[in-house]
Amino acid sequence: MSGIFQTLLGSLAGVVKDTFFRYVTLLLPGNGTNGAQNNTFTDASTNNFSITRNGNTTQGTFSPYGSNWSNYFDGTGDRLSLATATAFGNSSNTVEFWFYPTDSAVTYRGIYDSRSTTGTDTGYGIFQYGLTIEVYGNGLKVATAAAAFTANTWTHVALVRNSGTCQLYINGVASGASATYSSNLTSTVRVIGDAVNTAFPFVGYVSNLREVTSAVYTADFTPPTSPLTAITNTSLLTCQSNRFVDNSTNAFTITRNGDVSVQKFSPFNPTAAYSSAVVGGSGYFDGTGDWLTAADNAAFQFGTGDFTVECWMYLNAINRINGIWTNGPASAGSFGFYVASANVLRCDYYGGAGVAGATALTTGQWYHFAVSRSGTTTRLFVNGVQDATNTSVNNNTTQKCMVGNSFTTEPDSPNGYISSIRVVKGTAVYTSNFTPPTSPLTAITNTSLLLNFTNAGIIDNAMMNDLETVGNAQISTAQSKFGGSSMLFDETGDYLTVPVSTNMSLGTGDFTIECWVRFAVTPVGNGQGIYQLSNGYLNSQVRGPGLGAENSTGEWTIYHGPTFTQSTGNVPAINTWYHTAIVRSSGTTKLYVDGTSIISVADTTNYTDQYFVIGGWYSTGFLFNGYIDDLRITKGVARYTANFTAPTAAFPLS
C-alpha cells in the first residue's frame, strides 16, 4: 500500500466503515457537550464523591480493554525472549505474524529467532532485509521475492514447513522459492524483535505472533482480519495482549528486554466504534504533581475489616514511588497502595506491617493490581496471581482519599496511566487467583469509589490517547462542520497536547493529517498555529509536520522537517470552514485545502518526534483562534495523491 489511494470507505450492515482505520493513530471528531474539557472526573460509585484535580491530570480513551494490540521495538536493545518453548522437532509447523517495519534499510533486522545459537539447524531465524524476508537455518535459506512488502505498513508473514518443504507467504501469497528443510528442530529458545545473538535488532511493530506445530497454510490464503486464536497445535501465541503474555495453553513466561512496549496500534480494524461502556478510559498522570482527591469520608476508613483496592496501571517510568491510592498522609493508621522504587507492588499500613510483592514490574505494559484483605490476611495480586501475603492485624483509622499518590507530603504521582480504580470497603473481592477484568469495572456492593475515567469532553476515537485540554480549550456547540459541535480555541493559552507515544512518530513513511478549521480572526499580522509534531510542546522549534498561517502574510504554511514552506497568495478568510490535509506520498509532501494542492515539496524526513500539539505551533505566541473539527492522523497511508473533493460527511468512527 502506498500513496495511490484516496480514502476508501466500506460498508458493514449499513454503517460506514473506514478501510484504513487500523492506521489511524488519532481521531478527534469534536463531538460533545458545550464547554466540556478533560479535567472533570466522575466517581461512578453510589457515593458520587466530588473529585478534585491536582496538577494537570487528564483522561481519555487509552485503556487496557479490547483485543487489538501490538508490541513496539525501537532497535536499541529491545526484544522479547522465552527460555522455554516447544521444540518443533521433525513435524510440519507454521510461524506467522503481522509486522510494521519503520526502517527499510538494506541491513538485517531480526524479527523472530527459534535457533539455540546462530548458524545452527535447531530452529529458524526470520529476518527483514530491506524489503524482503529471509529465513536462515544451518543449510537453509528461504527468501521472498524482492520488494515483497512496503515499509510503514502492516504486512502478514507466514513461514510454513509442510512435510519437509519450507515456503514463505506474504499477505497470503507464496513469495520466493520453496526449499527442503527436514532437520530435527530441537531448540526451545525464542527471541522476538532480534536474533538470538542480539546483533540484529528490529525496528517497528510486531503483532499476533503464533507458532503452530502443523502446516496451517498449504496454498495461497486470505490473511486473517481479526486477532489470532489458539487453534489446535498452537504452541505459542503472543504480541496480541495488553501485557507480555503467551495466550497459548502453554502459557510460557515471556521476558521483556530493553523498553519494548505494548501499543494499541494493530493490523486489525476495530469491530465497533469507541464505547465508554465497553472500552472505558484512563487517567493520565505525567509524574510531575498529578493526583486526584475526594473529601475525607468514613467510606475510606477500613478499620480492621475486609477491603479491596484495585486498578489497571500502565507505567512509563518506575525508578521512584508511583502512587496508586492512599488514605494518608503519613500518620499512624493510614494506608497506601503503590509501585515501589524497587519495581514491585507494595501496600503499607503506616506504623504497621506492610506487604511487598515479588514480581519484578516493568514499564510499557498494562498490569492489573489488587490488594485485598480478608479477616487478618492481606493479599497482593498482580495480573490475578497472588504475589504476596501478610497476616498482621492493622487498624486503618484515617479517612482521606488520594488517587495517584502515596503517603508523602511531596506527591508520589505516577508517570503513566491508571484505569478502572475501585475501592471497596467491607468486601475482600479476591481471596485466590483470578482472571483480571476484561471490561470496565462496575459499582459492586460496598464500592466506596470508582473511577473509570470516561468523562473526557475531547476524546480520541482511535482509542490510543488521553488528551490534555490546556487553558480553556473546550467543546463548543457554537460552530461545527459535522456533528453539532467542534473544538474551540481562543488564542489565550488554549491548546491540546497528546501524551508522548511512539504512535505519534510518522517515520519515513506516507501519512495523512487532516482536519476542518475555521478562523475567528484574520491571520495577517497574527500568525495562527493549527497543529505541530515536534520534540516538545510549543518549544520554539521549526519541526513538523505542522500546519498554520504565517505571521506576516497570513498565508497557509506547513512545517516539514527542519524548514517551512508558504503557499503563494493563499490567505484563509475568517468565519469559513476549510478542509486541510497534509499528505506525504512516496517522498512528496503536499498541503491540500478544500481538496486542491497549494503546496508541494520533496520530503524524505524521518519524523521521529512524538510531541503533538493542537491549537498552536512553534510557541505560545502562535496559538489558534477559532474552531477545529474532525482531526485525523493516518500513519502509513497517503489518503489523497491528487486533487479531490473534500469530505461531505464526518470521518467514520471505526
C-alpha positions as CSV (number, residue, x, y, z in Angstrom):
1,M,0.0,0.0,0.0
2,S,1.5,3.4,-0.9
3,G,0.1,6.8,-1.9
4,I,-2.1,5.6,-4.7
5,F,-5.2,5.5,-2.6
6,Q,-7.7,8.1,-1.6
7,T,-9.8,7.5,1.4
8,L,-11.7,4.2,0.8
9,L,-14.8,3.5,2.7
10,G,-16.6,0.3,3.1
11,S,-20.0,-0.5,4.4
12,L,-21.0,-3.1,7.0
13,A,-24.6,-3.5,8.0
14,G,-25.4,0.0,6.8
15,V,-22.6,1.6,8.9
16,V,-19.9,3.4,7.0
17,K,-16.5,2.0,7.9
18,D,-13.0,3.2,7.2
19,T,-10.9,0.6,5.4
20,F,-7.8,2.2,6.8
21,F,-8.9,2.7,10.4
22,R,-6.2,0.4,11.6
23,Y,-3.7,3.1,10.5
24,V,-5.5,5.9,12.4
25,T,-3.5,6.9,15.4
26,L,-5.6,10.0,16.4
27,L,-9.2,10.8,15.6
28,L,-10.9,13.8,17.3
29,P,-14.4,14.2,15.9
30,G,-15.0,17.2,18.3
31,N,-18.4,15.9,19.3
32,G,-19.7,16.6,22.8
33,T,-21.3,18.9,25.3
34,N,-20.8,22.6,25.2
35,G,-17.9,23.7,27.4
36,A,-16.7,20.1,28.0
37,Q,-13.0,19.7,28.8
38,N,-10.9,16.7,30.0
39,N,-10.3,17.9,33.6
40,T,-13.5,16.9,35.3
41,F,-13.6,13.5,36.9
42,T,-16.6,11.5,37.9
43,D,-17.0,9.0,40.7
44,A,-19.2,6.2,39.4
45,S,-19.9,4.7,42.9
46,T,-23.3,5.4,44.6
47,N,-21.4,7.9,46.8
48,N,-20.8,10.2,43.7
49,F,-17.9,11.9,45.5
50,S,-16.7,15.2,44.1
51,I,-13.2,14.7,42.7
52,T,-10.6,17.4,42.8
53,R,-7.9,17.6,40.2
54,N,-4.3,18.4,41.2
55,G,-1.7,19.3,38.7
56,N,-2.7,18.7,35.1
57,T,-4.1,15.2,35.4
58,T,-6.2,14.4,32.4
59,Q,-8.3,11.5,31.0
60,G,-9.1,9.8,27.7
61,T,-9.7,6.6,25.8
62,F,-6.4,4.7,26.2
63,S,-7.4,1.7,28.3
64,P,-6.4,-1.9,29.0
65,Y,-9.6,-3.2,27.3
66,G,-10.1,-4.5,23.8
67,S,-8.2,-7.1,21.7
68,N,-6.2,-5.1,19.1
69,W,-2.6,-4.8,20.3
70,S,1.0,-5.0,19.1
71,N,4.5,-4.7,20.6
72,Y,6.9,-1.9,19.6
73,F,10.6,-2.4,19.3
74,D,12.8,0.7,18.9
75,G,16.0,-1.1,17.8
76,T,18.1,-0.3,20.9
77,G,18.2,-3.4,23.0
78,D,14.6,-4.3,22.7
79,R,13.5,-7.9,22.4
80,L,11.2,-10.5,24.0
81,S,12.7,-13.8,25.0
82,L,11.5,-17.2,26.1
83,A,13.9,-19.5,27.8
84,T,11.4,-22.4,27.4
85,A,9.2,-23.1,24.4
86,T,8.1,-26.1,22.4
87,A,10.6,-27.6,20.1
88,F,9.3,-28.2,16.5
89,G,11.1,-31.5,16.1
90,N,10.6,-33.1,12.7
91,S,7.0,-32.0,12.5
92,S,5.4,-29.7,10.0
93,N,5.0,-26.2,11.5
94,T,3.9,-22.7,11.0
95,V,5.3,-19.4,12.3
96,E,3.2,-16.4,11.4
97,F,2.9,-12.8,12.5
98,W,2.0,-9.3,11.4
99,F,4.7,-6.7,11.3
100,Y,5.0,-2.9,10.6
101,P,8.7,-2.1,9.9
102,T,9.6,1.5,10.2
103,D,13.0,1.0,8.7
104,S,13.7,-0.4,5.2
105,A,17.5,0.0,5.2
106,V,19.3,-2.9,3.5
107,T,20.5,-4.5,6.7
108,Y,19.4,-7.5,8.7
109,R,16.6,-7.0,11.3
110,G,15.8,-10.0,13.4
111,I,12.0,-10.4,13.7
112,Y,11.9,-13.9,15.2
113,D,14.6,-16.5,16.1
114,S,14.0,-20.0,17.3
115,R,17.6,-21.2,17.0
116,S,19.6,-22.1,20.1
117,T,22.5,-20.2,18.6
118,T,23.1,-18.6,15.2
119,G,24.3,-20.9,12.4
120,T,22.6,-24.0,13.8
121,D,19.7,-26.1,12.3
122,T,17.8,-26.2,15.6
123,G,15.2,-23.6,14.5
124,Y,14.6,-20.7,12.2
125,G,15.9,-17.1,12.1
126,I,13.4,-14.9,10.3
127,F,14.9,-11.5,9.3
128,Q,13.8,-8.4,7.5
129,Y,16.5,-7.4,4.9
130,G,15.4,-4.2,3.2
131,L,12.0,-5.1,1.7
132,T,12.5,-8.9,1.7
133,I,12.1,-11.6,4.3
134,E,14.9,-14.1,4.7
135,V,14.9,-17.2,6.8
136,Y,18.1,-18.9,7.9
137,G,19.0,-22.3,9.5
138,N,22.1,-24.3,9.1
139,G,21.9,-25.3,5.4
140,L,18.6,-23.4,5.0
141,K,17.9,-20.1,3.3
142,V,14.4,-19.2,2.1
143,A,13.7,-15.7,0.8
144,T,10.7,-13.8,-0.5
145,A,10.8,-12.1,-3.8
146,A,12.5,-8.6,-3.9
147,A,10.4,-5.7,-2.7
148,A,7.9,-8.2,-1.3
149,F,6.3,-5.6,1.1
150,T,6.3,-1.9,1.9
151,A,7.8,-0.3,5.0
152,N,5.5,1.6,7.3
153,T,2.5,-0.7,6.5
154,W,1.1,-3.8,8.2
155,T,2.2,-7.0,6.4
156,H,1.3,-10.6,7.3
157,V,4.1,-13.1,7.1
158,A,3.9,-16.9,7.4
159,L,6.7,-19.4,7.3
160,V,5.3,-22.9,6.7
161,R,7.1,-26.2,6.8
162,N,4.9,-28.8,5.2
163,S,6.3,-32.4,5.1
164,G,9.9,-31.1,5.0
165,T,9.3,-28.2,2.5
166,C,9.5,-24.6,3.6
167,Q,7.5,-21.8,1.9
168,L,7.2,-18.1,2.8
169,Y,3.8,-16.3,2.3
170,I,3.5,-12.5,2.2
171,N,-0.1,-11.3,2.8
172,G,-1.3,-14.8,2.0
173,V,0.6,-15.2,-1.3
174,A,3.5,-17.6,-1.7
175,S,6.6,-15.5,-2.3
176,G,10.1,-16.7,-3.4
177,A,11.1,-20.3,-4.0
178,S,10.4,-23.1,-1.5
179,A,13.2,-25.1,0.0
180,T,13.7,-28.5,1.5
181,Y,14.4,-28.5,5.3
182,S,13.7,-31.6,7.2
183,S,16.1,-31.1,10.2
184,N,15.0,-32.1,13.7
185,L,14.4,-28.6,15.2
186,T,15.3,-29.1,18.9
187,S,15.6,-25.6,20.2
188,T,13.3,-24.4,22.9
189,V,14.7,-20.9,22.9
190,R,12.7,-18.0,21.4
191,V,13.6,-14.4,20.7
192,I,11.2,-11.8,19.2
193,G,12.5,-8.5,17.9
194,D,16.1,-9.6,17.5
195,A,18.3,-12.6,16.7
196,V,19.5,-14.9,19.4
197,N,22.9,-13.3,19.4
198,T,21.2,-9.8,19.9
199,A,23.1,-8.4,16.9
200,F,20.2,-7.6,14.6
201,P,17.5,-5.6,16.4
202,F,14.2,-5.0,14.7
203,V,12.6,-1.5,14.4
204,G,8.9,-1.4,14.3
205,Y,5.8,-3.2,15.5
206,V,5.0,-6.9,15.7
207,S,1.5,-8.2,16.3
208,N,-0.2,-11.6,16.8
209,L,2.8,-13.9,16.5
210,R,1.8,-17.6,16.5
211,E,3.6,-20.9,16.4
212,V,1.7,-24.0,15.4
213,T,3.1,-27.5,15.2
214,S,1.3,-28.2,11.9
215,A,1.1,-26.7,8.4
216,V,-1.7,-24.1,8.8
217,Y,-1.4,-22.9,5.2
218,T,-0.6,-25.2,2.2
219,A,-1.7,-22.8,-0.6
220,D,-2.4,-19.1,-1.0
221,F,-4.9,-17.8,1.5
222,T,-6.6,-14.6,2.7
223,P,-4.7,-13.2,5.7
224,P,-6.6,-13.1,9.0
225,T,-8.7,-9.9,9.6
226,S,-9.1,-10.4,13.4
227,P,-6.7,-11.4,16.2
228,L,-5.4,-14.9,16.0
229,T,-6.6,-17.6,18.4
230,A,-5.1,-20.7,19.9
231,I,-6.1,-23.2,17.2
232,T,-5.3,-26.9,17.5
233,N,-1.5,-27.5,17.9
234,T,-0.8,-23.8,18.8
235,S,2.4,-23.8,20.9
236,L,2.9,-20.0,21.3
237,L,0.6,-17.0,20.8
238,T,1.8,-13.6,21.8
239,C,2.2,-9.9,20.8
240,Q,-1.6,-9.6,20.9
241,S,-2.4,-8.6,24.5
242,N,-2.4,-5.6,26.8
243,R,0.7,-7.1,28.5
244,F,3.5,-9.5,27.6
245,V,1.8,-12.9,27.8
246,D,1.6,-16.2,25.9
247,N,-2.0,-16.9,25.2
248,S,-1.4,-20.5,24.1
249,T,-2.4,-23.2,26.6
250,N,1.3,-23.5,27.4
251,A,1.3,-20.0,29.0
252,F,5.1,-19.8,28.6
253,T,6.9,-17.0,30.5
254,I,7.9,-14.1,28.3
255,T,10.8,-11.8,29.4
256,R,10.9,-8.2,28.3
257,N,14.3,-6.7,27.5
258,G,15.0,-3.1,26.8
259,D,11.9,-0.9,26.6
260,V,9.7,-2.9,24.3
261,S,6.2,-1.5,24.8
262,V,2.6,-2.7,24.3
263,Q,0.7,-0.4,21.9
264,K,-2.9,-0.2,20.7
265,F,-1.7,0.1,17.1
266,S,-2.6,-3.1,15.3
267,P,-3.2,-4.6,11.9
268,F,-7.0,-5.0,12.6
269,N,-9.8,-2.6,12.2
270,P,-12.0,-2.3,15.3
271,T,-15.3,-4.2,15.1
272,A,-17.2,-1.2,16.5
273,A,-16.7,2.5,17.3
274,Y,-15.4,3.6,20.8
275,S,-17.9,2.9,23.6
276,S,-17.2,4.1,27.1
277,A,-19.1,1.1,28.5
278,V,-17.0,-1.4,26.5
279,V,-13.6,0.2,26.3
280,G,-13.6,2.6,29.3
281,G,-10.8,5.0,29.7
282,S,-7.8,6.0,31.8
283,G,-6.4,8.9,33.7
284,Y,-3.0,10.2,32.6
285,F,-0.6,11.3,35.3
286,D,2.7,12.8,33.9
287,G,4.7,12.3,37.1
288,T,5.0,16.0,38.0
289,G,2.5,16.5,40.7
290,D,-0.6,15.0,39.2
291,W,-3.2,13.3,41.5
292,L,-6.9,13.3,42.4
293,T,-8.6,13.7,45.8
294,A,-12.1,13.3,47.3
295,A,-13.2,14.8,50.6
296,D,-12.4,12.9,53.8
297,N,-15.1,10.4,54.5
298,A,-15.6,7.3,56.6
299,A,-16.1,5.3,53.3
300,F,-12.3,5.3,53.1
301,Q,-11.6,4.2,56.7
302,F,-11.2,0.4,56.6
303,G,-10.6,-0.2,60.3
304,T,-9.8,-3.9,60.8
305,G,-12.4,-5.0,58.3
306,D,-12.2,-6.5,54.8
307,F,-11.5,-4.3,51.8
308,T,-10.2,-4.3,48.2
309,V,-8.4,-1.6,46.2
310,E,-7.8,-2.5,42.5
311,C,-6.9,-0.9,39.2
312,W,-5.1,-1.3,35.9
313,M,-1.9,0.6,35.5
314,Y,0.5,1.3,32.6
315,L,3.8,2.9,33.7
316,N,6.1,5.0,31.6
317,A,8.7,5.0,34.4
318,I,9.2,3.2,37.7
319,N,12.5,4.3,39.2
320,R,10.7,6.0,42.1
321,I,7.4,5.6,44.0
322,N,4.4,5.6,41.8
323,G,1.3,6.1,44.0
324,I,-2.0,4.3,43.2
325,W,-4.2,5.1,46.2
326,T,-3.9,6.2,49.8
327,N,-6.0,7.4,52.7
328,G,-2.9,9.1,54.2
329,P,-0.9,11.3,54.6
330,A,1.8,9.7,56.6
331,S,0.4,9.1,60.0
332,A,-0.4,6.2,62.3
333,G,-3.4,4.3,60.9
334,S,-3.2,5.3,57.3
335,F,-2.9,3.0,54.3
336,G,-1.0,3.3,51.0
337,F,-1.0,1.2,47.8
338,Y,1.7,1.9,45.3
339,V,4.5,0.7,43.0
340,A,7.7,1.0,45.0
341,S,11.0,2.2,43.6
342,A,12.3,-1.3,43.9
343,N,9.9,-2.1,40.9
344,V,7.5,-4.2,42.9
345,L,3.9,-3.7,44.0
346,R,3.5,-2.7,47.7
347,C,1.0,-1.8,50.3
348,D,1.8,-0.3,53.7
349,Y,-0.1,0.3,56.9
350,Y,1.7,3.3,58.2
351,G,3.1,2.4,61.6
352,G,2.2,-1.2,61.0
353,A,3.2,-4.2,58.8
354,G,3.2,-3.8,55.1
355,V,3.3,-6.2,52.2
356,A,5.9,-6.1,49.3
357,G,5.3,-8.1,46.2
358,A,7.8,-10.4,44.5
359,T,7.0,-9.8,40.8
360,A,9.5,-7.5,39.0
361,L,7.5,-4.9,37.2
362,T,8.4,-3.1,34.0
363,T,7.2,-0.1,32.1
364,G,5.3,-0.3,28.8
365,Q,2.5,-2.7,29.6
366,W,-0.8,-2.8,31.4
367,Y,-0.9,-4.6,34.8
368,H,-3.9,-5.4,36.9
369,F,-3.1,-4.7,40.5
370,A,-5.2,-5.6,43.6
371,V,-4.8,-5.5,47.3
372,S,-7.5,-7.4,49.3
373,R,-7.8,-8.0,53.0
374,S,-9.9,-10.9,54.3
375,G,-10.0,-11.3,58.0
376,T,-6.4,-10.8,59.2
377,T,-4.8,-11.7,55.8
378,T,-3.8,-9.0,53.3
379,R,-3.1,-10.3,49.8
380,L,-1.4,-8.6,46.8
381,F,-2.3,-9.7,43.3
382,V,-0.5,-8.9,40.0
383,N,-2.5,-9.8,36.9
384,G,-4.7,-12.0,39.0
385,V,-1.9,-14.1,40.6
386,Q,-1.2,-13.8,44.3
387,D,2.1,-12.0,44.7
388,A,2.5,-11.7,48.5
389,T,0.5,-12.0,51.8
390,N,0.7,-10.6,55.3
391,T,-1.3,-11.8,58.3
392,S,-0.6,-8.9,60.7
393,V,-3.7,-7.2,62.1
394,N,-3.6,-3.5,61.2
395,N,-6.3,-0.9,62.2
396,N,-6.8,1.7,59.4
397,T,-8.2,4.8,61.0
398,T,-7.7,7.6,58.5
399,Q,-10.3,8.8,56.1
400,K,-8.6,10.7,53.2
401,C,-8.8,9.7,49.6
402,M,-6.0,10.3,47.1
403,V,-5.7,8.6,43.6
404,G,-2.2,8.7,42.2
405,N,-0.4,9.4,45.4
406,S,1.1,7.7,48.5
407,F,1.9,8.8,52.0
408,T,4.4,11.6,51.4
409,T,3.7,15.3,51.5
410,E,5.6,15.6,48.2
411,P,3.2,13.8,45.9
412,D,4.4,10.5,44.6
413,S,2.3,10.9,41.5
414,P,2.8,8.1,38.9
415,N,4.2,8.6,35.4
416,G,1.7,6.7,33.3
417,Y,-1.9,5.7,33.2
418,I,-4.5,4.4,35.8
419,S,-7.7,2.7,34.6
420,S,-10.7,1.3,36.5
421,I,-9.7,2.1,40.0
422,R,-12.1,0.8,42.5
423,V,-12.1,1.0,46.3
424,V,-14.4,-1.5,48.1
425,K,-14.9,-1.2,51.9
426,G,-16.2,-4.3,53.7
427,T,-15.6,-6.9,51.0
428,A,-12.5,-8.9,50.1
429,V,-13.2,-9.2,46.4
430,Y,-10.3,-11.5,45.7
431,T,-9.1,-14.3,48.1
432,S,-7.5,-16.5,45.5
433,N,-6.1,-16.3,41.9
434,F,-8.5,-14.9,39.4
435,T,-8.8,-13.7,35.8
436,P,-8.2,-9.9,35.5
437,P,-11.3,-8.0,34.4
438,T,-11.8,-7.6,30.6
439,S,-14.3,-4.7,30.7
440,P,-14.6,-1.6,32.8
441,L,-15.4,-2.2,36.5
442,T,-18.8,-1.6,38.0
443,A,-20.0,-0.4,41.3
444,I,-20.5,-3.7,43.1
445,T,-21.8,-3.9,46.7
446,N,-19.8,-1.9,49.2
447,T,-18.0,0.2,46.5
448,S,-16.7,3.4,48.1
449,L,-15.1,4.9,45.0
450,L,-15.0,4.0,41.3
451,L,-13.1,6.0,38.6
452,N,-13.4,4.6,35.0
453,F,-12.1,7.9,33.6
454,T,-14.8,8.2,30.9
455,N,-15.8,11.8,31.5
456,A,-13.5,13.4,28.9
457,G,-15.0,16.0,26.7
458,I,-12.5,15.8,23.8
459,I,-11.8,12.2,23.2
460,D,-9.7,10.2,20.7
461,N,-11.9,7.7,18.9
462,A,-8.8,5.8,17.8
463,M,-8.6,4.7,21.5
464,M,-4.9,5.4,21.8
465,N,-4.6,8.8,23.6
466,D,-5.6,10.8,26.6
467,L,-5.5,14.5,25.6
468,E,-4.9,17.4,28.0
469,T,-7.1,20.4,27.5
470,V,-4.7,23.2,28.3
471,G,-6.2,26.5,29.3
472,N,-9.8,26.8,28.2
473,A,-9.6,24.6,25.2
474,Q,-13.1,23.0,25.1
475,I,-16.0,21.7,23.1
476,S,-18.3,24.3,21.6
477,T,-21.7,24.0,20.0
478,A,-21.5,27.5,18.5
479,Q,-19.9,26.1,15.3
480,S,-19.4,22.8,13.7
481,K,-18.7,21.3,10.3
482,F,-20.3,18.0,11.3
483,G,-22.0,16.6,14.4
484,G,-23.2,19.8,16.0
485,S,-20.0,20.8,17.9
486,S,-16.3,21.3,17.4
487,M,-13.2,22.2,19.4
488,L,-12.8,25.8,20.4
489,F,-9.6,27.7,20.9
490,D,-9.4,31.4,21.8
491,E,-5.6,32.2,21.4
492,T,-5.2,33.0,25.1
493,G,-3.4,29.9,26.4
494,D,-5.7,27.3,24.9
495,Y,-4.4,24.2,23.1
496,L,-4.4,20.4,23.3
497,T,-1.5,18.1,24.0
498,V,-1.2,14.4,23.2
499,P,1.0,12.4,25.7
500,V,4.3,11.2,24.2
501,S,3.8,8.0,22.3
502,T,5.6,6.1,19.6
503,N,2.3,6.0,17.7
504,M,2.8,9.7,17.0
505,S,6.1,9.1,15.2
506,L,5.5,9.1,11.5
507,G,8.9,7.8,10.5
508,T,9.9,7.8,6.8
509,G,6.5,6.5,5.5
510,D,3.4,8.0,4.0
511,F,1.0,9.8,6.2
512,T,-2.1,12.0,6.2
513,I,-3.0,14.7,8.8
514,E,-6.3,16.3,8.1
515,C,-9.0,18.4,9.8
516,W,-11.5,21.1,9.2
517,V,-10.6,24.6,10.5
518,R,-12.4,27.9,10.9
519,F,-10.5,31.1,11.7
520,A,-12.2,33.6,14.0
521,V,-9.5,36.2,13.3
522,T,-7.5,37.2,10.3
523,P,-4.0,35.6,10.4
524,V,-2.4,38.6,8.6
525,G,-0.1,40.1,11.3
526,N,-1.4,37.5,13.8
527,G,0.2,34.1,12.9
528,Q,-2.1,31.2,13.7
529,G,-0.7,27.7,14.5
530,I,-3.2,24.8,14.0
531,Y,-1.1,21.8,14.9
532,Q,2.5,20.6,15.1
533,L,4.5,17.5,15.7
534,S,7.8,18.4,17.4
535,N,10.4,17.4,20.0
536,G,8.5,19.3,22.7
537,Y,5.2,21.1,23.1
538,L,5.4,24.7,21.7
539,N,9.2,24.9,22.3
540,S,10.1,27.4,19.6
541,Q,11.3,24.7,17.1
542,V,10.5,24.7,13.4
543,R,9.8,20.9,13.1
544,G,7.0,19.0,11.6
545,P,4.7,18.1,10.2
546,G,2.9,21.3,11.2
547,L,0.1,23.5,9.8
548,G,-0.7,27.1,10.3
549,A,-1.0,30.6,8.8
550,E,2.3,32.6,8.5
551,N,2.5,35.7,10.7
552,S,3.4,38.4,8.3
553,T,1.4,37.5,5.2
554,G,-1.2,35.2,6.8
555,E,-0.7,32.6,4.0
556,W,-1.2,28.9,4.5
557,T,2.1,27.4,5.7
558,I,3.5,24.0,6.6
559,Y,6.4,22.8,8.6
560,H,8.2,19.9,7.1
561,G,11.4,18.6,8.7
562,P,13.6,21.5,9.8
563,T,12.0,24.1,7.5
564,F,8.8,25.6,6.4
565,T,7.1,26.4,3.1
566,Q,4.4,29.1,2.5
567,S,1.8,29.0,-0.2
568,T,1.6,31.9,-2.6
569,G,-1.2,34.3,-2.2
570,N,-3.5,31.9,-0.3
571,V,-4.8,33.6,2.8
572,P,-7.6,31.9,4.7
573,A,-10.7,34.1,5.3
574,I,-12.4,34.3,8.7
575,N,-15.7,32.5,9.5
576,T,-15.2,29.9,6.8
577,W,-14.7,26.2,7.2
578,Y,-11.7,24.8,5.3
579,H,-10.8,21.1,4.9
580,T,-7.0,20.9,5.2
581,A,-4.8,17.8,4.6
582,I,-1.0,17.5,4.9
583,V,-0.2,14.3,2.9
584,R,3.2,12.6,2.3
585,S,3.2,10.2,-0.6
586,S,6.4,8.5,-1.7
587,G,8.7,11.3,-0.6
588,T,6.5,14.3,-1.6
589,T,4.5,16.2,0.9
590,K,1.6,18.3,-0.2
591,L,-0.9,20.6,1.5
592,Y,-4.4,20.3,0.2
593,V,-7.0,23.0,1.1
594,D,-10.6,22.0,0.2
595,G,-9.1,19.2,-1.9
596,T,-6.7,21.4,-4.0
597,S,-3.0,21.1,-3.6
598,I,-1.4,24.5,-2.8
599,I,2.0,23.4,-1.5
600,S,4.1,20.5,-2.8
601,V,7.7,19.8,-1.5
602,A,10.2,17.0,-1.6
603,D,10.2,15.5,1.9
604,T,12.1,12.4,3.0
605,T,12.4,13.4,6.6
606,N,12.4,10.7,9.2
607,Y,9.8,12.1,11.6
608,T,10.8,10.6,14.9
609,D,9.3,13.3,17.2
610,Q,6.4,12.3,19.5
611,Y,5.1,15.6,20.9
612,F,1.9,16.6,19.2
613,V,0.0,19.8,20.0
614,I,-3.3,21.0,18.5
615,G,-4.4,24.7,18.6
616,G,-0.9,26.1,18.1
617,W,2.6,25.8,16.8
618,Y,6.2,26.9,17.4
619,S,5.4,28.8,20.7
620,T,2.6,30.1,22.9
621,G,2.8,33.3,20.8
622,F,1.3,31.5,17.8
623,L,-1.9,29.9,19.2
624,F,-5.1,29.4,17.2
625,N,-8.2,31.5,17.5
626,G,-11.2,29.6,16.0
627,Y,-12.6,26.1,15.6
628,I,-11.2,22.7,14.7
629,D,-13.4,19.8,13.7
630,D,-12.7,16.2,12.7
631,L,-9.0,16.0,13.1
632,R,-7.5,12.6,12.0
633,I,-3.9,11.3,11.7
634,T,-3.4,8.3,9.5
635,K,0.1,6.7,9.9
636,G,1.5,4.9,6.9
637,V,-1.2,5.9,4.4
638,A,-1.4,8.7,1.9
639,R,-5.2,9.1,1.6
640,Y,-5.0,11.7,-1.1
641,T,-2.5,11.7,-4.0
642,A,-4.2,14.1,-6.4
643,N,-6.8,16.9,-6.1
644,F,-10.1,15.6,-4.6
645,T,-13.5,16.6,-3.4
646,A,-13.4,17.5,0.3
647,P,-15.3,15.1,2.6
648,T,-19.0,15.6,2.7
649,A,-19.6,13.7,6.0
650,A,-17.8,13.2,9.3
651,F,-15.0,10.7,9.3
652,P,-16.1,7.1,10.2
653,L,-15.5,6.2,13.9
654,S,-14.4,2.7,13.1
